[in-house]
Amino acid sequence: MIKNFGGVALSALAVSACWADPAPATEVAPPAQLPRVEVISSSPLRGSEQARDQQPGLVQTVSAAELERRQALDLSNYLARHMASVSINEVQGNPLQADLNYRGFSASPLLGTPQGLSVYLDGVRINQPFGDVVSWDLIPTAAIEQAVLMPGSNPLFGLNTLGGALSVQTKTGLSSPGSALQLSGGSHQRVELAFESGGGKPDLHWFVTARRLHEKGWRAASPTDSAQLFAKLGGRLGQAEARLSVALADNELTGNGLQEQGALQSDWKSIYTAPDNTRNKAQLLNLELSQGLAEGLRLSGNAYYRRISTDTLNGDINEGALDQSVYQPSAAERAELTQAGYTGFPASGATASNTPFPKWRCIANALLNDEPNEKCNGLLNRSHTLQHNAGLNLQLSGESQWADMKAQWLLGGSLDWSRVNFEQSSQFGYINSDRTVTGVTGPGAFADGSQNSENAFDSRVNLRSRSQTASIFGSSTLNLSPAAQLTLSGRYNRASISNRDAITPGGGTGSLDGDYVFSHFNPGLALSYAAAPGLKFYASANQGARAPTAVELGCADPASPCKLPNAFAGDPPLRQVITRSLELGARGRLGHTLDWHLGLFRADNHDDLLFVADNSSGFGYFKNFGLTRRQGLEASLQWQAHRDLRLSASLSLLDATYQSAEVVGGSANSSNDQAQAGFPGVEGVIEIRPGDRIPMLPRSLLKLAADWQLNAQWGLSLDLSATSGAKARGNENGLHQPDGVNYFGSGRSAGYALLNLGVDYRPSSHIKLFVQIKNLLDTRYSSAAQLGVNAFDEQGNYRARPLPANANGDYPLRYSTFLAPGEPRSAWIGLCYEFGH
């Protein structure tokens, strides 16, 4: 079979992954009286398996069959639709670049976002060394055998496990034998080709999957191209087992981000500026080893190497440019510019097209290349990040008898190294009628088009960062009685980070040089008690930590603020974030068909990290922020009505608040200090008060799902997710009110509900046809909101800083609420052919 289809496998190396539920539609379900026991790993590595019901808290899992049934584009998409307390903010505007929130903690691909979830793939930490970001497009969805979402600050999962951990295990030839080839297409010109194949015996087995995805995107100028390949070779010799896997990805993602709310009302598919392009190339090599020892002991571990190259190109607004009427530079401004080497200013009638604007010191192209019609009203921001990281993880697990108590325990350690090169630059440009930005060059420009200090505009960054993290960890679950279990765990982490600035070396103001060490021991305690058959109570207390990243350390100086993600400056020491979480709840089963859960949780972040403004139009720095709190309630039901119908529901309530006072940037907020002083439309700050809600985190989530196998050929799935509204970023104090002159929009995103439909049809045991419809009711919604400058008028004409100046000599801006528009109704149809096993 492998020989006959070798050509198909080779041709699919650059294509998208597909997998199929290996169980035929006519398979008879297990007898109802036999309880289903789901086994998960209690740590990132294999070899520490426990029954899921033994874990305190709401541990949620997803299998390969469930991912296939929903035809999930990526893992974050599935989690947002089906898991309790999970929501997404589609800030980037690309389906593979969502910000995922769980209990108010984030796992985001966006550099500079405070990360609070750890993600693992076969024991490899997926959070990238530079910024702890999570690129969902680099996780091979088709290779997933099981994904487990662990709640709370579980210390076994190491750094960045503040709100939870996501542990992913991939398929093998033993778990997924046979082959499948799938082709699908539909809305937004999406075409996806996928292939997978696996087989072998315990002593030698293999698995390979590949996927190629292309779509034009539903918004203007927003194509996506993704190519993934995952392969694994495994074998067993006696009590020893080895698995070698490789994952490759080459993805080009365009997500043109948020759009001003008024422009969306006119055209839901419109964009603010373009391009906003990210190119990810990644290679991962992972060797997993496991050895059975005497007396039931097992030694397991892995060694890995990962390389990620990321290039970004973002077209942005230059908020400092003038665009209307006339502007006459003052004598002081003339002297400053003349001293910098620029002369020839007209005696009168100076405009934006022939005069630099001193706010950003944008040198008009007329002065450089005698092009009087050009305006420096746009910027092109470029970055290149090259990350190398490698690591070793080792774990010993087993069972022991202590007095009359049986204990299941593990003890382990890990070492991780990384080397990062980060370069960034900006180039002046102008905005075209289609909102794209075209770069312009002039005297003193760098080879990539960015402007140097001779043009009085230098936002270059050239940072080299090295880090090393060492950890030891352990856990023991004691059976105090047949009904009670006590789990003790702990982890000691020591992280060292060394930053070197290639532009301004030597330390001091403006330099990124710095050496830092962060260490902490985090304990954990959990107790569960089976009060009766089908009824269990639990309680837990855990502590987790997150060390500041190179990004945050590189933008932490109040004397040299930066504007993320455009530039870094300065590096006073930051303290690591310490999170203490508490949970208690109950779960049980009624009869053989209804499973339920009810739980409460609270997580307090001490020394949380916050981006704080310095009253300079979006510029600021990271600093430690006293205390933030995330607390809430989770309730869920799962009902297996009969073997062909399964229903589920979950309700999550979240109260995410600041618990300390702070001053942050609030230029776009109508309640900022300058607006209150009678100068609306200029840069200002707002005060956060204890109890103010954290933006972009919905208060309530309701999720309903139904899977119905009508007969041997037809299957139907429905899921509904309802999300409440949330405050916009920039409206942290919740006091923004539009005035229709300088401030527009409510400063919130509205609540919404989405209904999705899936239909499967199997004309034979080898062929499956499917239809997936997203947003069946064509609901118009937005998943995120942010306050910001609106550089365009109602007709779409550029007008960043209209004249004249106000009484204070400032040029007021117009601010508005920007929204992340949601995808309209979309449909895809596909064909999957299964062969082999």
Buried (B, 14 or more C-beta within 10 A) or exposed (E): EEEEBEEEBEEBBBBBBBBBBBEEBEEEEEEEEEEEEEEBBBBBBBBBEBEBBBBBBBBBBBBBBBBBBBBBBBBBBBBBBBBBBBBBBBBBBBBBBBBBBBBBBBBBBBBBBBBBBBBBBBBBBBBBBBBBBBBBBBBBBBBBBBBBBBBBBBBBBBBBBBBBBBBBBBBBBBBBBBBBBBBBBBBBEBBBBBBBBBBBEEEEBBBBBBBBBBBBBBBBBBBBBBBBBBBBBBBBEEEEBBBBBBBBBBBBBBBBBBBBBBBBEEEBBBBBBBBBBBBBBBBBBBBBBBBBEEEEEBBBBBBBBBBBBBBBBBBBBBBBBBBBEEBBBEEEBBEBBEEBEBEEBEEEEBBBBBBBBBBBBBBBBBBBEEBEEBBBBBBBBBBBBBBBBBBEBBBBBBEBEEEEEBBBBBBBBBBBBBBBBBBBBBBBBBBEEEBBBEBBBBBBBEEBBBBBEBBBBBBBBBBBBBBBBBBBBBBBBBBBEEEBBBBBBBBBBBBBBBBBBBEBEEBEEBBBBBEBEBEBEBBBBBBBBBEEEBBBBBBBBBBBBBBBBBBBBBBBBEEBBBBBBBBBBBBBEBBBBBBBBBBBBBBBBEEBBBBBBBBBBBBBBBBBBBBBBBBEBBBBBBBBBBBBBBBBBBBBBBBBEEEBBBBBBBBBBBBBBBBBEBBBBBBBBBBBBBBEEEBBBBBBBBBBBEEBBBBBBBBBBBBBBBBBBBEEBEBBBBBBBBBBBBBBBBBBBBBBEBEEEBBBBBBBBBBBBBBBBBBBBBEEEBEBBBBBBBBBEEBEBBBBBBBBBBBBEEEEEBBBBBBEEBEEEBBBBBBBBBBBBBBBBBBBBBEBBBBBE
